[in-house]
Amino acid sequence: MGKCNLPLEKAGLGTSLYFAARTIGAFIGAIILMKISVRVVFRISAFIAILAYIIMLSFSGLWIILVSIFIVGFSCANIFSMIFSLAIKQMPEHTNEISGLMIMGVAGGALILPLMGVLSDNFGLMSGMLVLLVCLLYILLCSLSIKKLNEATL
């Protein structure tokens, strides 16, 4: 709304586009993950999401922003399942604990949006958006720190 001066009704397209991209990304990601290792897909997904997010923050053209939103949604579609899969393969004897921790992480992620709101209200829209960039950078760091397990299982 802020960058493109859109009314709320039209700005909702971005949210719909993001979730459509996540749906398509989950389907295509499942096919890709049958052929390529989780470690590689995780790293590439995180890198592409960061690149698209930076492009989205850098430009104010509506189409560039919409394409970037789609790419971010598409590339983030399988991150949760890849992290969960890697954790289960690393410690299969702790499946229940890992499942609980992952869901706690989802609930903890709900704290990000109020933080973004507070920063946006006090320091401007860009400061709130940078919180998500920090989160994406953390995901990239996590993807780079994955130790090589048994490549046949990843």
C-alpha positions in Angstrom: 0.0 0.0 0.0 2.7 2.4 1.0 5.2 2.0 -1.9 2.6 1.8 -4.7 -0.1 4.0 -3.2 -2.7 1.3 -3.5 -6.0 1.1 -1.6 -6.5 -1.7 0.8 -8.7 -3.7 -1.5 -6.1 -3.8 -4.2 -3.1 -4.3 -1.9 -4.7 -7.5 -0.7 -3.6 -9.0 -4.0 -0.1 -9.2 -2.6 -1.2 -11.5 0.2 -3.2 -13.7 -2.2 -0.3 -13.9 -4.6 2.1 -14.9 -1.8 -0.1 -17.8 -0.7 -0.8 -18.9 -4.3 3.0 -19.0 -4.8 3.4 -21.0 -1.6 0.8 -23.5 -2.8 2.4 -23.9 -6.2 5.9 -24.0 -4.5 4.9 -26.8 -2.2 3.7 -28.9 -5.1 6.7 -28.2 -7.3 9.1 -28.4 -4.3 7.9 -31.9 -3.6 8.8 -33.0 -7.1 12.2 -31.2 -7.0 13.0 -32.7 -3.6 12.6 -36.2 -5.1 15.5 -35.4 -7.4 17.8 -33.0 -5.5 19.1 -33.2 -2.0 17.4 -31.2 0.8 20.6 -29.4 1.6 21.0 -28.0 -1.9 17.3 -27.1 -2.3 17.3 -25.4 1.2 20.3 -23.3 0.3 19.1 -22.3 -3.1 15.6 -21.5 -1.7 17.0 -19.3 1.1 19.3 -17.4 -1.3 16.5 -16.8 -3.9 14.1 -15.6 -1.2 16.7 -13.1 0.1 17.5 -11.9 -3.4 13.8 -11.5 -4.3 13.0 -9.8 -1.0 15.9 -7.3 -1.5 14.6 -6.5 -5.0 11.1 -6.0 -3.5 12.5 -3.6 -1.0 14.6 -1.7 -3.5 12.0 -1.0 -6.2 8.6 0.7 -6.1 7.1 -0.6 -9.4 4.0 -2.6 -8.8 4.9 -5.4 -11.2 8.4 -5.8 -9.7 6.9 -6.0 -6.2 4.3 -8.5 -7.2 6.8 -10.7 -9.0 9.1 -10.5 -6.0 6.3 -11.4 -3.6 5.6 -14.5 -5.8 9.2 -15.5 -5.9 9.6 -15.1 -2.1 6.4 -17.2 -1.5 7.5 -19.8 -4.0 11.0 -20.2 -2.5 9.8 -20.2 1.1 7.1 -22.8 0.5 9.2 -25.8 1.6 11.5 -24.3 4.2 9.5 -25.6 7.2 9.3 -29.1 5.8 13.0 -29.2 4.9 14.1 -28.0 8.3 11.8 -30.6 9.9 13.1 -33.3 7.6 16.7 -32.5 8.4 16.1 -32.4 12.1 14.3 -35.8 12.1 17.1 -37.4 10.0 19.7 -36.0 12.4 17.9 -37.2 15.6 15.3 -39.8 14.7 15.0 -40.9 18.3 13.7 -37.5 19.3 10.8 -37.2 16.7 8.2 -36.0 19.2 10.5 -33.4 20.8 11.5 -32.1 17.4 7.9 -31.9 16.3 7.0 -29.9 19.4 10.0 -27.5 19.0 9.1 -26.9 15.3 5.5 -26.0 16.3 6.8 -23.7 19.1 9.0 -22.1 16.4 5.9 -21.4 14.3 4.1 -19.9 17.3 7.2 -17.9 18.2 7.3 -16.6 14.6 4.0 -14.8 15.4 6.1 -12.4 17.5 7.8 -11.1 14.4 4.7 -9.3 13.1 4.1 -7.2 16.2 7.8 -6.3 16.2 7.5 -5.3 12.5 4.5 -3.2 13.4 6.2 -1.4 16.3 9.3 -0.7 14.2 7.2 0.5 11.2 5.1 2.8 13.4 8.2 4.3 15.1 10.8 4.3 12.4 9.0 3.9 9.1 7.9 1.1 6.8 11.4 0.1 5.7 12.6 -0.6 9.3 9.7 -3.0 9.8 10.4 -4.8 6.5 14.0 -5.2 7.4 12.9 -7.5 10.3 11.8 -10.1 7.7 15.1 -9.7 5.8 17.0 -10.5 9.1 14.8 -13.6 9.4 15.6 -14.6 5.9 19.3 -14.1 6.5 19.1 -16.3 9.6 17.4 -19.0 7.5 20.2 -18.7 4.9 22.8 -19.0 7.8 21.0 -22.2 9.0 21.1 -23.6 5.5 24.8 -23.0 5.2 25.5 -24.6 8.6 23.9 -27.9 7.8 26.5 -30.6 8.2 26.8 -33.1 5.5 24.9 -36.1 6.8 24.4 -39.2 4.8 23.9 -37.8 1.3 21.7 -40.7 0.3 19.1 -39.8 2.9 19.2 -36.0 2.2 
